Amino acid sequence: MERYDVIGLGYCSDDYLGIVPHITPFDGDTVTMLDFAHDGGGPVSTALVTLAKLGARTAYLGALGDDESGQFLLQAFASAGVDTRFIQIQAGGRSPSCIVLVEEGTGRRSIHCFRGQLPLYSLTEPAREALRSARFLHLDGHSPHAIAEAAAIVHEAGGQVVFDANRPRPHTPDVLKITDILIAAERFPTAFTGVEDLLEASRRLMDWGPRLVVTTLGSNGCFCVTPTEHFHVPGFSVPVVDTTGAGDAFHGAFIFGLLQPGWPLYEIARFANAVAAMNCRRLGGRAGLPTLAEVQAFLRSAQ
């Protein structure tokens, strides 16, 4: 069995994206899109593509339909170098798809998702064996029925669990209890804890289980909290086309940094900020993902 740096268990979607000057109301005049793109999406899946492009060994655990969207997503994984052997293709299944309207000039998005019509993903013995070889398991809260078992396998083998938390869900407390590293969207710490102060909210999140809490702050970078330190890492200014996938790219890049021997936490966060910023320069959640050499060149130019 091949050994993996990161295995992801989570959501994958077929994204159609368009840049618009404004959102039209129902029955309003037709709005002309300034650009249009077709790309893969989803938190864990885009993080895995980010990792693969940077040079990590990755695999995706999830279900796709045998429809046109599923075929597109499967090929996108394969082209990026993400191992697809554990994906369960459902005959007659409809894969998740999203319509993403991107505001001209700001990159802000209005996202409308069809969640798909697929049976729940179930861990198979080959998938369990792969999890035993993984250094990290990356979760986004989807497939909650399989999360506990997958995390237990990874932990037993000495690996770590990273959780991408964008908003509280009923099963979120259970996921936090098995999480080593929490990387949260800006609104999550307060939404989950009810505490406005980010440092205090992060500390309360650590009481649930994580030993490291990182909050992404969009163009303002990120905020990191450990049991012994906390600090803000500034973001990077780039010409923004589309912010779709920026957080997902940050997650992948942050895990990539954790994989590197001796990288200080601050430099890992700075590296992840750079990858997220670079991804905002193109339309699509994965279109702007850089290679490792491109990130290194970007960071040198930013010094």
Secondary structure, DSSP 8 states (H G I E B T S, - for coil): ----SEEEES--EEEEEEEESS---TT------SEEEEEEE-HHHHHHHHHHHHT--EEEE-EEESSHHHHHHHHHHHHHT-B-TT-EEETT-B--EEEEEEETTT--EEEEEE--B-------HHHHHHHHT-SEEEE-S-SHHHHHHHHHHHHHTT-EEEEEESS--TTHHHHHHT-SEEEE-TTHHHHHH---SHHHHHHHHHTTS-SEEEEE-GGG-EEEE-SS-EEEE-------S--TTHHHHHHHHHHHHHHSTT--HHHHHHHHHHHHHHHTTSSSTTTT---HHHHHHHHHHH-
